[in-house]
Amino acid sequence: MENLYLETENGNVPLQEEIIEKYHLRKGTKSPFTSNRIVGKNGEFFMEPDPEYYEYEELKSEGFHDDGIDQMDHGFEVSTSEMIDIAQGVDS
Protein backbone atom coordinates (compact mmCIF):
# COMPACT_ATOMS: atom_id res chain seq x y z
CA MET A 1 0.00 0.00 0.00
CA GLU A 2 1.24 3.46 -0.89
CA ASN A 3 2.12 5.84 1.94
CA LEU A 4 -0.35 8.71 2.04
CA TYR A 5 -0.02 12.09 3.72
CA LEU A 6 -2.41 14.82 4.83
CA GLU A 7 -1.32 18.15 3.35
CA THR A 8 -1.35 20.90 6.01
CA GLU A 9 0.01 24.43 6.32
CA ASN A 10 2.84 23.06 8.51
CA GLY A 11 3.86 20.31 6.10
CA ASN A 12 2.62 16.85 5.18
CA VAL A 13 1.49 14.57 8.02
CA PRO A 14 1.76 10.79 7.45
CA LEU A 15 -1.51 8.86 7.72
CA GLN A 16 -1.73 5.54 9.53
CA GLU A 17 -2.61 2.50 7.43
CA GLU A 18 -5.65 1.76 9.63
CA ILE A 19 -7.06 5.25 8.96
CA ILE A 20 -6.45 4.92 5.22
CA GLU A 21 -8.32 1.62 5.10
CA LYS A 22 -11.12 2.67 7.45
CA TYR A 23 -12.03 5.79 5.47
CA HIS A 24 -11.02 4.45 2.02
CA LEU A 25 -8.61 7.34 1.50
CA ARG A 26 -6.89 7.72 -1.86
CA LYS A 27 -4.28 10.07 -3.21
CA GLY A 28 -6.04 12.86 -5.10
CA THR A 29 -9.02 13.13 -2.74
CA LYS A 30 -9.72 15.34 0.25
CA SER A 31 -9.89 14.45 3.93
CA PRO A 32 -13.49 13.82 5.04
CA PHE A 33 -13.00 15.84 8.24
CA THR A 34 -10.65 18.71 7.42
CA SER A 35 -11.01 18.93 3.61
CA ASN A 36 -7.21 18.94 3.37
CA ARG A 37 -5.73 17.20 0.36
CA ILE A 38 -4.52 13.59 0.55
CA VAL A 39 -1.16 13.49 -1.22
CA GLY A 40 1.59 10.99 -1.98
CA LYS A 41 5.11 10.85 -0.59
CA ASN A 42 6.39 13.71 -2.77
CA GLY A 43 3.26 15.85 -2.39
CA GLU A 44 1.66 14.71 -5.65
CA PHE A 45 -2.12 15.15 -5.78
CA PHE A 46 -2.96 13.01 -8.81
CA MET A 47 -5.86 10.57 -8.61
CA GLU A 48 -5.58 7.28 -10.45
CA PRO A 49 -8.52 6.63 -12.80
CA ASP A 50 -11.29 4.69 -11.07
CA PRO A 51 -11.99 1.50 -13.06
CA GLU A 52 -15.51 1.22 -11.58
CA TYR A 53 -16.39 4.64 -13.06
CA TYR A 54 -15.34 3.54 -16.53
CA GLU A 55 -17.29 0.28 -16.25
CA TYR A 56 -20.39 2.29 -15.31
CA GLU A 57 -19.88 4.68 -18.23
CA GLU A 58 -19.55 1.70 -20.60
CA LEU A 59 -22.83 0.25 -19.31
CA LYS A 60 -24.58 3.61 -19.76
CA SER A 61 -23.36 3.83 -23.34
CA GLU A 62 -24.77 0.36 -24.00
CA GLY A 63 -28.26 1.50 -23.07
CA PHE A 64 -28.36 0.84 -19.34
CA HIS A 65 -29.44 4.10 -17.74
CA ASP A 66 -29.45 5.21 -14.14
CA ASP A 67 -32.86 4.56 -12.59
CA GLY A 68 -32.75 7.62 -10.30
CA ILE A 69 -32.50 5.56 -7.12
CA ASP A 70 -29.51 6.07 -4.85
CA GLN A 71 -28.32 3.44 -2.42
CA MET A 72 -27.20 4.93 0.87
CA ASP A 73 -24.33 3.63 3.04
CA HIS A 74 -26.68 1.64 5.26
CA GLY A 75 -28.42 -0.13 2.37
CA PHE A 76 -31.43 2.20 2.13
CA GLU A 77 -32.55 2.99 -1.40
CA VAL A 78 -34.00 6.47 -1.84
CA SER A 79 -35.40 7.94 -5.05
CA THR A 80 -34.95 11.57 -6.03
CA SER A 81 -38.55 12.42 -5.17
CA GLU A 82 -38.17 10.81 -1.74
CA MET A 83 -35.03 12.88 -1.10
CA ILE A 84 -36.92 16.04 -1.97
CA ASP A 85 -39.79 15.03 0.36
CA ILE A 86 -37.34 14.42 3.21
CA ALA A 87 -35.58 17.74 2.59
CA GLN A 88 -38.90 19.63 2.61
CA GLY A 89 -40.24 17.68 5.60
CA VAL A 90 -43.33 16.41 3.79
CA ASP A 91 -44.70 12.99 2.94
CA SER A 92 -46.23 12.55 -0.48
N, CA, C and O of each residue as an XYZ file, in Angstrom:
368
protein
N       0.841     -1.175      0.000
C       0.000      0.000      0.000
C       0.886      1.238      0.000
O       1.905      1.294      0.689
N       0.480      2.216     -0.778
C       1.242      3.458     -0.893
C       1.096      4.300      0.379
O       0.013      4.371      0.961
N       2.177      4.928      0.798
C       2.116      5.835      1.938
C       1.385      7.097      1.522
O       1.698      7.689      0.488
N       0.414      7.511      2.322
C      -0.350      8.714      2.043
C      -0.120      9.729      3.152
O       0.184      9.373      4.291
N      -0.271     11.000      2.795
C      -0.023     12.091      3.717
C      -1.167     13.093      3.640
O      -1.792     13.265      2.594
N      -1.429     13.752      4.767
C      -2.409     14.823      4.833
C      -1.650     16.134      4.658
O      -0.764     16.455      5.450
N      -1.997     16.882      3.632
C      -1.320     18.145      3.346
C      -1.852     19.229      4.290
O      -3.051     19.507      4.304
N      -0.961     19.838      5.076
C      -1.347     20.895      6.009
C      -0.454     22.111      5.776
O       0.517     22.050      5.021
N      -0.797     23.208      6.432
C       0.012     24.426      6.316
C       1.411     24.222      6.886
O       2.357     24.884      6.459
N       1.550     23.310      7.848
C       2.840     23.062      8.513
C       3.587     21.876      7.918
O       4.518     21.362      8.538
N       3.199     21.436      6.737
C       3.858     20.312      6.097
C       2.940     19.100      6.021
O       1.831     19.113      6.554
N       3.408     18.066      5.360
C       2.617     16.848      5.183
C       2.712     15.957      6.415
O       3.793     15.739      6.963
N       1.554     15.447      6.838
C       1.485     14.575      8.017
C       1.187     13.159      7.539
O       0.196     12.954      6.838
N       2.021     12.167      7.900
C       1.762     10.793      7.454
C       0.473     10.247      8.066
O       0.162     10.513      9.227
N      -0.267      9.484      7.270
C      -1.511      8.863      7.723
C      -1.256      7.402      8.062
O      -0.509      6.714      7.366
N      -1.880      6.936      9.135
C      -1.732      5.540      9.534
C      -2.506      4.644      8.571
O      -3.543      5.039      8.039
N      -1.995      3.444      8.354
C      -2.614      2.499      7.430
C      -4.047      2.167      7.843
O      -4.914      1.997      6.986
N      -4.304      2.075      9.151
C      -5.649      1.764      9.633
C      -6.638      2.864      9.238
O      -7.774      2.575      8.860
N      -6.207      4.114      9.325
C      -7.060      5.254      8.964
C      -7.326      5.243      7.461
O      -8.450      5.495      7.026
N      -6.304      4.956      6.675
C      -6.449      4.918      5.219
C      -7.478      3.866      4.826
O      -8.347      4.122      3.993
N      -7.381      2.693      5.422
C      -8.320      1.617      5.098
C      -9.718      1.906      5.626
O     -10.701      1.652      4.929
N      -9.826      2.429      6.838
C     -11.124      2.672      7.452
C     -11.954      3.670      6.654
O     -13.155      3.474      6.468
N     -11.319      4.739      6.181
C     -12.031      5.794      5.474
C     -11.850      5.728      3.960
O     -12.271      6.639      3.247
N     -11.230      4.662      3.466
C     -11.022      4.448      2.024
C     -10.369      5.678      1.381
O     -10.828      6.168      0.349
N      -9.302      6.163      2.000
C      -8.612      7.344      1.505
C      -7.747      6.985      0.309
O      -7.148      5.912      0.253
N      -7.694      7.906     -0.645
C      -6.885      7.725     -1.855
C      -6.181      9.020     -2.174
O      -6.687     10.107     -1.894
N      -5.011      8.893     -2.760
C      -4.282     10.074     -3.211
C      -5.132     10.788     -4.260
O      -5.676     10.148     -5.160
N      -5.245     12.100     -4.146
C      -6.036     12.863     -5.098
C      -7.428     13.192     -4.584
O      -8.226     13.800     -5.299
N      -7.731     12.791     -3.337
C      -9.017     13.127     -2.739
C      -8.773     14.091     -1.578
O      -7.640     14.493     -1.314
N      -9.846     14.447     -0.898
C      -9.722     15.341      0.254
C     -10.129     14.606      1.514
O     -10.921     13.664      1.468
N      -9.585     15.041      2.638
C      -9.892     14.449      3.933
C     -11.364     14.683      4.256
O     -11.864     15.792      4.068
N     -12.072     13.650      4.743
C     -13.485     13.821      5.037
C     -13.757     14.760      6.217
O     -14.876     15.256      6.348
N     -12.782     15.013      7.062
C     -13.004     15.836      8.244
C     -12.458     17.247      8.106
O     -13.093     18.201      8.557
N     -11.295     17.396      7.491
C     -10.653     18.712      7.421
C     -10.673     19.309      6.021
O     -10.359     20.487      5.853
N     -11.033     18.528      5.023
C     -11.010     18.934      3.609
C      -9.610     19.269      3.117
O      -9.451     19.928      2.090
N      -8.583     18.812      3.856
C      -7.210     18.944      3.371
C      -6.967     17.878      2.319
O      -7.629     16.840      2.304
N      -6.014     18.145      1.441
C      -5.730     17.203      0.359
C      -4.964     15.988      0.870
O      -4.116     16.100      1.755
N      -5.276     14.822      0.296
C      -4.523     13.594      0.555
C      -3.500     13.479     -0.571
O      -3.868     13.393     -1.743
N      -2.226     13.477     -0.219
C      -1.162     13.489     -1.221
C      -0.245     12.287     -1.043
O      -0.303     11.587     -0.032
N       0.599     12.063     -2.037
C       1.586     10.994     -1.981
C       2.852     11.453     -1.281
O       2.907     12.551     -0.726
N       3.862     10.608     -1.313
C       5.112     10.852     -0.593
C       5.763     12.170     -1.000
O       6.287     12.887     -0.148
N       5.738     12.496     -2.284
C       6.388     13.707     -2.773
C       5.418     14.882     -2.919
O       5.747     15.880     -3.561
N       4.234     14.769     -2.333
C       3.256     15.853     -2.392
C       2.397     15.844     -3.637
O       1.675     16.806     -3.895
N       2.463     14.758     -4.428
C       1.661     14.709     -5.654
C       0.188     14.478     -5.302
O      -0.144     13.698     -4.410
N      -0.678     15.179     -6.029
C      -2.117     15.149     -5.779
C      -2.808     14.683     -7.056
O      -3.716     15.351     -7.552
N      -2.388     13.555     -7.582
C      -2.959     13.009     -8.811
C      -3.754     11.764     -8.469
O      -3.238     10.849     -7.829
N      -5.005     11.728     -8.894
C      -5.862     10.575     -8.610
C      -5.790      9.586     -9.775
O      -5.937      9.962    -10.937
N      -5.565      8.336     -9.444
C      -5.579      7.284    -10.451
C      -7.000      7.137    -10.989
O      -7.953      7.297    -10.226
N      -7.171      6.840    -12.266
C      -8.517      6.632    -12.801
C      -9.227      5.494    -12.076
O      -8.623      4.461    -11.788
N     -10.497      5.687    -11.785
C     -11.292      4.694    -11.070
C     -11.896      3.720    -12.085
O     -12.743      4.122    -12.882
N     -11.479      2.443    -12.075
C     -11.992      1.496    -13.063
C     -13.502      1.286    -12.946
O     -14.156      1.018    -13.954
N     -14.074      1.401    -11.742
C     -15.515      1.225    -11.583
C     -16.278      2.315    -12.325
O     -17.353      2.056    -12.866
N     -15.735      3.535    -12.358
C     -16.386      4.639    -13.063
C     -16.457      4.326    -14.551
O     -17.489      4.540    -15.186
N     -15.362      3.819    -15.107
C     -15.338      3.542    -16.531
C     -16.253      2.379    -16.888
O     -16.865      2.383    -17.956
N     -16.358      1.376    -16.005
C     -17.289      0.279    -16.248
C     -18.720      0.795    -16.270
O     -19.517      0.361    -17.102
N     -19.060      1.717    -15.367
C     -20.391      2.295    -15.309
C     -20.675      3.097    -16.583
O     -21.762      3.000    -17.154
N     -19.697      3.885    -17.023
C     -19.879      4.679    -18.233
C     -20.080      3.773    -19.451
O     -20.867      4.097    -20.340
N     -19.375      2.640    -19.494
C     -19.548      1.700    -20.597
C     -20.956      1.116    -20.583
O     -21.572      0.968    -21.639
N     -21.473      0.783    -19.404
C     -22.829      0.252    -19.309
C     -23.855      1.292    -19.750
O     -24.820      0.958    -20.438
N     -23.653      2.555    -19.356
C     -24.581      3.607    -19.762
C     -24.593      3.749    -21.277
O     -25.652      3.935    -21.877
N     -23.423      3.662    -21.897
C     -23.355      3.835    -23.340
C     -23.989      2.654    -24.077
O     -24.339      2.770    -25.252
N     -24.136      1.521    -23.388
C     -24.765      0.355    -24.000
C     -26.274      0.349    -23.803
O     -26.939     -0.613    -24.188
N     -26.829      1.405    -23.212
C     -28.265      1.500    -23.073
C     -28.792      1.277    -21.683
O     -30.003      1.351    -21.475
N     -27.922      1.001    -20.706
C     -28.360      0.841    -19.336
C     -28.283      2.211    -18.661
O     -27.193      2.750    -18.469
N     -29.417      2.762    -18.309
C     -29.440      4.103    -17.742
C     -29.691      4.048    -16.245
O     -30.272      3.096    -15.725
N     -29.242      5.086    -15.573
C     -29.453      5.214    -14.136
C     -30.948      5.305    -13.869
O     -31.660      6.025    -14.568
N     -31.426      4.588    -12.872
C     -32.857      4.555    -12.585
C     -33.298      5.643    -11.619
O     -34.473      5.693    -11.256
N     -32.387      6.521    -11.189
C     -32.749      7.618    -10.298
C     -32.870      7.216     -8.847
O     -33.367      7.994     -8.033
N     -32.428      6.021     -8.505
C     -32.499      5.557     -7.120
C     -31.079      5.435     -6.588
O     -30.240      4.746     -7.168
N     -30.825      6.115     -5.478
C     -29.512      6.073     -4.848
C     -29.532      5.089     -3.697
O     -30.512      5.004     -2.958
N     -28.441      4.343     -3.547
C     -28.320      3.439     -2.419
C     -27.408      4.091     -1.397
O     -26.259      4.420     -1.689
N     -27.932      4.271     -0.199
C     -27.198      4.926      0.868
C     -26.213      3.940      1.502
O     -26.234      2.747      1.198
N     -25.352      4.451      2.386
C     -24.330      3.634      3.038
C     -24.918      2.472      3.828
O     -24.301      1.410      3.914
N     -26.095      2.659      4.402
C     -26.680      1.643      5.262
C     -27.631      0.718      4.504
O     -28.375     -0.041      5.124
N     -27.614      0.770      3.172
C     -28.423     -0.127      2.370
C     -29.789      0.418      2.002
O     -30.528     -0.236      1.266
N     -30.149      1.606      2.496
C     -31.426      2.200      2.128
C     -31.374      2.663      0.680
O     -30.354      3.183      0.226
N     -32.460      2.477     -0.038
C     -32.555      2.991     -1.397
C     -33.577      4.111     -1.405
O     -34.720      3.919     -0.992
N     -33.165      5.289     -1.877
C     -34.005      6.467     -1.843
C     -34.050      7.081     -3.235
O     -33.011      7.342     -3.842
N     -35.269      7.310     -3.740
C     -35.403      7.939     -5.047
C     -35.259      9.452     -4.914
O     -35.286      9.993     -3.808
N     -35.105     10.122     -6.041
C     -34.949     11.567     -6.032
C     -36.162     12.245     -5.396
O     -36.006     13.174     -4.603
N     -37.355     11.793     -5.734
C     -38.554     12.421     -5.174
C     -38.643     12.208     -3.663
O     -39.124     13.080     -2.940
N     -38.181     11.054     -3.186
C     -38.173     10.807     -1.741
C     -37.171     11.721     -1.041
O     -37.440     12.198      0.061
N     -36.017     11.971     -1.668
C     -35.032     12.880     -1.095
C     -35.597     14.287     -0.980
O     -35.380     14.974      0.018
N     -36.321     14.709     -2.004
C     -36.923     16.042     -1.972
C     -37.965     16.110     -0.853
O     -38.021     17.097     -0.119
N     -38.793     15.065     -0.718
C     -39.786     15.029      0.360
C     -39.130     15.133      1.720
O     -39.602     15.873      2.583
N     -38.053     14.405      1.920
C     -37.338     14.418      3.209
C     -36.765     15.821      3.461
O     -36.859     16.345      4.571
N     -36.178     16.415      2.435
C     -35.578     17.742      2.591
C     -36.631     18.797      2.924
O     -36.358     19.730      3.679
N     -37.827     18.653      2.364
C     -38.898     19.626      2.611
C     -39.725     19.274      3.843
O     -40.554     20.073      4.278
N     -39.508     18.088      4.410
C     -40.238     17.682      5.597
C     -41.689     17.338      5.323
O     -42.554     17.554      6.172
N     -41.959     16.804      4.140
C     -43.325     16.415      3.788
C     -43.346     14.951      3.409
O     -42.299     14.344      3.181
N     -44.532     14.388      3.341
C     -44.700     12.991      2.940
C     -45.730     12.948      1.820
O     -46.900     13.265      2.033
N     -45.298     12.559      0.640
C     -46.225     12.553     -0.481
C     -46.931     11.224     -0.624
O     -47.750     11.054     -1.527
